[in-house]
Amino acid sequence: MTRMSREATVRRLLEQSPPPVPPDLHTDAARRGARMLRRRTLARRAMWLLLLAVTVAFVVWAVTVRPWVEPPSDTTPPLTGW
């Protein structure tokens, strides 16, 4: 299509009357939007709860295992009495 034919097609579409909109479109859209918001809120709360549970589990593991402490050496006996 050339530019002139595209412009003519667009002008013809704009001059026509808009198609009829179903009367219950607004209520359906509002219902779906509310449902999407509820799902997003539930998903967000579940993610925060999961993050909190992982954080608590990590803290409990770190306190009990204490990975920052160097394990005692089993290869050489301690030198005492020098």
N, C-alpha and C positions, 0 to 999 in steps of 0.2 A: 504494500500500500504506500502510496505517496503521502506526502505531508498534507496536501490539500484534501485528499479523500479522507484521511484520518480526521482532520478538522471538521469536515462536513458531516462525518458520522457522529462525532461528539456533539456538534451543534444540534443535529437531528434528535439525538438521545436527550439532550437538555431541554429541548422544546416540548417534548412529550410530557404528559402528566405522569406524576410518580405512581408507581404501582400501589395498590391498596395494601395496607398493613393490617394483619389480623388483630382483632380487638383484644385478645387475651395475651398478646405478645409481651406487654409490660409486666403482667403478673407472673408469667412464666420466667421471664428474665430476672425479676426480683427474687423469685423462689430459688432459682438456680444460683444466683449470686449469694444469697444467704447461706445456702448449703455449702458453697465453696468456702465462704468465710469460716463456717463452723469446722469444716475439715482442716483448713489451714491452721486454725487456732488449736485444734486437737493435735495435729502433727507437731506444731511448735512446742506445745506443752510436753508431748511425749519425748521430743528431742532434748528438751531441757532436763526432764526427769532422767533420761538415759545418761546425759552428760554428768548429772549429779551422782548417779549410781556408779559410774566409771571413776569419777574423782574420789568418792568415798572408798571404793575398792582399792584404788591405787594407794591412797593414804594408809589404809589398814595394812596392805601388803608391805609398804615401805617401812612402817613402824615395826612390824613383826620381823621382817627379814633384815632390815638395815643394810642395804646394798652399798652404802658409802663407807662402811667399816671394812678395813682390810682383814681377810680371814687369817687366823693364826697359821703359822708355818708348821707343817708336819715333817719337813725334811731334816731339819737340824734341831737338836735339843737346845733348850735355853742354857746359856752360860751363867752359872752361879758360882760364887766363891772365888772369884779372881782376886 
